[in-house]
Amino acid sequence: MSSDMSSFQPKGAEREVQFLGSAAIDAAPVAYVVVLAAVVTTLSFVPLSVALASGGSFPMSQGVYALVGMVLGSIAGAVACGIGTMVGVLFAPHTAGVWPLTVYTAICAGFAAGCFSTEKRRFWWIPVGLWGLASLALFMGRARYVVGISPRTVVLGTFVDWSSLLLLLSPLRPQIGRWLRSERLDRVALGLGLGTYVAFGFAHTCGCAISFYMFNWAEEVWLILIPLIPVEFAARSAVGAVIGVGVLSGLRAIGLVKPGYALY
């Protein structure tokens, strides 16, 4: 019996298994969305750093927003990040900050992370980039011409914002998508780290365009934030890379059916 089984050769063309048996959000099974939203909620309880601009602290969940978008795709990723963050706001207010901005930032990051694809929806990065540029112009323009922040301080204080948008609009964007599909885990980690930086940088730009209108930070606050914000972004990227490599390796190993717009 064992020899017969070992010599068995299947006949016919190879078939691709597709997920058809359950409800889905933009080709991502609802069960996947629920699980990843729960991950976002859980990590919302863990503070990483103090958010000086608006009070409170930012949570570890910000490091996985991009991962959620990469696994589920833009729309389902935005839904999972938004729902998970809203629940986190209710049960972990110590990391919520200004909660509407926190939810908005999560949605933006999850959506942008799904735009690194080189195959499906490969032009979705265009409206994302335009929205980011408009937000950046509003943020920097108000800082310089309304509040009177010096040009040097504005440029240095928005470094993570304009650099992430430049990377989003550059050839690095599709390269991140290719790294995520690589069999080499070092390249997957690189894609996760840079993808987290770019996606959250876009979201940070969108959020700051609103929060600066609300708070109008003085130049002294900008000078404090200039050396801190890149460190915070590095922490988010490290979280995204470390957790993401484990998640993507596990998904590949157990062979779960991929969502329709997954990037890994």
Buried (B, 14 or more C-beta within 10 A) or exposed (E): EEEEEEEEEEEEEEEEEEBEEEEBBBBBBEEBBBEBBBBBBBBBBBBBBEBBBBEBBBBBBBBBBBBBBBBBBBBBBBBBBBBBBBBBBEEBEEBBBBBEBBBBBBBBBBBBBBBBBEEEEBEBBEEBBEBBBEBBEBBBEBBBEEBEBBEEBBBBBBBBBBBBBEBBBEEBBBBBBEBBBBEEEEBBBBBBBBBBBBBBBBBBBBBBBBBBEEBEBEBEBBBBBBEEBBEBBEBBBBBBBBBBBEBBEEBEEEEEBBBBBBBB
